[in-house]
Amino acid sequence: MTLSPEDADARLERLRRATGSARSRPGFVDRVAAAVDREAVPDWIGDLTRAARKLIPIAAVAAALGVAWATASERAWNDAIAASADLDVEW
């Protein structure tokens, strides 16, 4: 829906008259400013914990894969040592 400039101006004027007496309650601007100031304080610990919540599952999977790999490597190493101990080497 596209309004012509005259229709838009008439509508804006009607809205201005209808809302002209609307005012914010006393202290509204101060409350908004205080809320903005509270949000503006840098909270690096909060930022770190929010980021960690996303990374902890990935780190847990990586740790589990690392343990599985280390266990498999140790078994392979033990099998290799046992096999080499059974060899009779003559010089």
N, C-alpha and C positions, 0 to 999 in steps of 0.2 A: 504494500500500500504506500503510494507516494503522495505526499501532500504538496499542494502548490504553496509558494511562499506566503500568500495571503491567508490560506487556511492554517498554515503552521503558526503564523503570527497571531491569528485570532485564537487559536488553541492555547498558545503560550500565555497570552494575555488572560484568558479565562482561568488557566491554572494559577497564574500569579495572583489574581483576585481571590480565588478560592483558598489559597494557602498563605495569603499575606499575613494573616493573624497567627499562624503557627510559629511558635518559638520553642527553643529548647528549655528544659528545666534549669533552674539555677545550679551552677557547679558542673554542668555537663562538659563544658570545654576543659575544665580542670581535671575531671575524671579521665577524659580521653587522653589528655596530655600525660597524665601520670601512668596510664596503661601503656602508652607508647614508650615512655622512658623505661618502664620495667622490662619491656620486650627488647629494648635496644641494648641492654647490658649484655656484653659478650659472656657466654657461659661455655667455655671450652670443655669442661668436664661433661656437661649435658650433651654437647655436640659429639664428643668421643663415645659416650654410651649409646647414643642413637646410631652412630656409624657401626659400633661393635655389634649391635643387635643384628645387623645385616650380615656381618662377616663371621660371626660365631658358628653358624651352621656349616659354612664353607671350610672353616678351620677344623671343625670336628671331623668332617669327611676326609680332609687331607691328612689329619693325624691318624685316623683309622686305616687309610690306605698305606701310610708310612709304616705303621706297626705290621700290617699284613706283608708288606714288601720285606721288612727287616726279618720277620719270622721265616719267610720263604728263602731269603738269602742265607740265613743261619743254617737252615736244614740242608741247603745245597752245599754249603761250606763243610758241614759235618759229614755229609755223604762223600765229598771229595777227599777229605782227610782220611776217612775210614777206608776208602778204596785205595788210596796210596799206601796205607799201612799194610795192606794185604799183598802188595807187590814185592816180589823178591828181585832185587836189582843186584846184578853181579858186575863187578868191575874187572 
